[in-house]
Amino acid sequence: MRRIFALMVVLMMSVLVVLQATGVAQTGGADASLEQAILKLEKTWLQATQDGKPENAAPLFAEDAVFTDADGTTQGKAGELNEMNKVKWESAEDSDMKVIQHRDTVIVTGAFQGKGKDDRGKKVEVTERWTDVWMNTAHNGWQVVASQSSPVKK
């Protein structure tokens, strides 16, 4: 009986080691280097938004990415890039960012605050919470496949 129990313990430990090594058991927080890489990509996206340069953000988005805006509208990559030209941001800042990895998928949550003027000169003030889903694609590396934002009531 003790031999069977010892064999079961060794077998279970072996399976756990294999799962960890293959990444099957990897969930939760991302490793530090991946987290920094993804946060750098998020910063590139924010900078492109601030600068009104959608061409700098275009490589970050998968061709079939889906974006759900704080007003509930949805759009694809082209629509999201077009939106970047609609507000001239005086200030735009992401904060409270958290990164969670599930194999080749990373979920980033955060907050956004921005002030500026829209393309008609109207004052814009935004406070939102957002969630971005990044996937490690075969040919283009890490890209956003989905993004959603919600307004935060003041």
C-alpha positions as CSV (number, residue, x, y, z in Angstrom):
1,M,0.0,0.0,0.0
2,R,2.8,2.4,0.8
3,R,4.5,1.6,-2.5
4,I,1.3,2.6,-4.4
5,F,0.9,5.8,-2.4
6,A,4.6,6.7,-3.0
7,L,4.2,5.9,-6.7
8,M,1.0,8.1,-6.9
9,V,2.9,11.0,-5.2
10,V,5.8,10.7,-7.6
11,L,3.4,10.5,-10.6
12,M,1.4,13.6,-9.5
13,M,4.6,15.6,-8.9
14,S,5.9,14.6,-12.4
15,V,2.6,15.7,-14.1
16,L,2.8,19.1,-12.2
17,V,6.4,19.6,-13.4
18,V,5.5,18.9,-17.0
19,L,2.4,21.2,-16.8
20,Q,4.6,24.0,-15.4
21,A,7.3,23.5,-18.0
22,T,4.8,23.5,-20.9
23,G,3.0,26.6,-19.6
24,V,-0.3,24.7,-19.3
25,A,-0.5,25.5,-15.6
26,Q,0.6,29.1,-16.1
27,T,-2.2,31.5,-15.2
28,G,-2.4,34.6,-13.1
29,G,0.3,37.3,-13.0
30,A,2.6,37.6,-16.0
31,D,6.3,37.1,-15.7
32,A,8.2,40.4,-15.1
33,S,9.8,40.7,-18.5
34,L,6.5,40.0,-20.4
35,E,4.6,42.4,-18.1
36,Q,7.1,45.2,-18.9
37,A,6.9,44.4,-22.7
38,I,3.1,44.6,-22.7
39,L,3.1,47.8,-20.6
40,K,5.5,49.3,-23.1
41,L,3.1,48.4,-25.9
42,E,0.2,50.0,-23.9
43,K,2.4,53.1,-23.6
44,T,3.0,53.2,-27.3
45,W,-0.8,53.1,-27.9
46,L,-1.4,55.9,-25.4
47,Q,1.4,58.0,-27.0
48,A,-0.1,57.5,-30.5
49,T,-3.4,58.6,-29.1
50,Q,-1.9,61.7,-27.5
51,D,0.1,62.6,-30.6
52,G,-2.9,62.0,-33.0
53,K,-0.7,59.5,-34.9
54,P,-2.8,56.4,-35.5
55,E,-0.1,55.0,-37.8
56,N,2.0,54.4,-34.7
57,A,-0.7,52.3,-33.1
58,A,-1.8,50.3,-36.2
59,P,0.8,47.5,-35.8
60,L,-0.5,47.0,-32.3
61,F,-4.0,45.9,-33.4
62,A,-4.9,42.6,-35.0
63,E,-6.8,42.9,-38.3
64,D,-9.9,41.4,-36.8
65,A,-9.7,43.2,-33.4
66,V,-12.9,44.4,-31.8
67,F,-13.1,47.6,-29.8
68,T,-16.1,48.5,-27.5
69,D,-16.1,52.2,-26.6
70,A,-17.4,53.7,-23.4
71,D,-20.6,54.8,-25.2
72,G,-21.3,51.2,-26.1
73,T,-20.4,51.4,-29.8
74,T,-18.3,48.7,-31.3
75,Q,-15.8,49.0,-34.2
76,G,-12.9,47.3,-35.9
77,K,-9.3,48.3,-36.3
78,A,-10.0,50.9,-39.0
79,G,-12.7,52.6,-36.8
80,E,-10.4,52.6,-33.7
81,L,-7.6,54.2,-35.7
82,N,-9.9,56.8,-37.2
83,E,-11.1,57.7,-33.6
84,M,-7.6,58.8,-32.7
85,N,-7.9,61.9,-34.9
86,K,-11.2,63.1,-33.3
87,V,-9.7,64.5,-30.0
88,K,-6.7,66.7,-29.5
89,W,-5.6,65.6,-26.0
90,E,-4.1,68.3,-23.7
91,S,-3.5,65.5,-21.1
92,A,-4.0,61.8,-21.3
93,E,-2.9,59.3,-18.7
94,D,-3.3,55.6,-18.0
95,S,-3.0,54.4,-14.4
96,D,-3.7,51.4,-12.1
97,M,-2.6,49.0,-14.7
98,K,-2.6,45.2,-14.0
99,V,-1.3,42.5,-16.2
100,I,-2.6,38.9,-16.1
101,Q,-1.2,36.2,-18.4
102,H,-2.9,33.0,-19.6
103,R,-0.5,31.3,-21.9
104,D,-0.4,33.3,-25.2
105,T,-3.1,35.7,-24.0
106,V,-2.5,38.7,-21.7
107,I,-5.3,40.7,-20.1
108,V,-4.5,44.3,-19.1
109,T,-6.8,46.4,-17.0
110,G,-6.4,50.0,-16.1
111,A,-7.9,53.5,-15.8
112,F,-7.7,56.4,-18.3
113,Q,-8.1,60.1,-17.6
114,G,-7.9,62.7,-20.4
115,K,-8.8,66.3,-21.2
116,G,-8.8,67.9,-24.6
117,K,-11.0,69.2,-27.4
118,D,-12.8,67.3,-30.1
119,D,-12.5,68.0,-33.8
120,R,-15.3,70.6,-33.5
121,G,-13.6,72.5,-30.7
122,K,-15.8,71.1,-27.9
123,K,-14.2,70.4,-24.5
124,V,-13.7,66.7,-23.8
125,E,-13.1,65.3,-20.3
126,V,-12.9,61.5,-20.0
127,T,-12.6,59.2,-17.0
128,E,-12.8,55.5,-17.9
129,R,-11.8,52.0,-16.8
130,W,-10.7,49.7,-19.6
131,T,-9.7,46.1,-20.4
132,D,-7.4,45.1,-23.3
133,V,-6.8,41.6,-24.5
134,W,-3.5,40.9,-26.2
135,M,-2.6,37.7,-28.0
136,N,0.8,36.5,-29.1
137,T,0.2,36.0,-32.8
138,A,2.3,33.8,-35.0
139,H,3.5,36.4,-37.4
140,N,3.0,39.8,-35.7
141,G,3.9,39.1,-32.1
142,W,1.7,40.6,-29.3
143,Q,-1.4,42.4,-30.7
144,V,-4.7,43.7,-29.3
145,V,-7.6,41.4,-30.3
146,A,-10.2,43.1,-28.1
147,S,-10.6,46.2,-26.0
148,Q,-13.4,47.6,-24.0
149,S,-13.8,50.8,-22.0
150,S,-16.5,51.9,-19.5
151,P,-17.2,55.5,-18.2
152,V,-16.5,56.1,-14.6
153,K,-19.0,58.3,-12.8
154,K,-17.6,61.2,-10.9
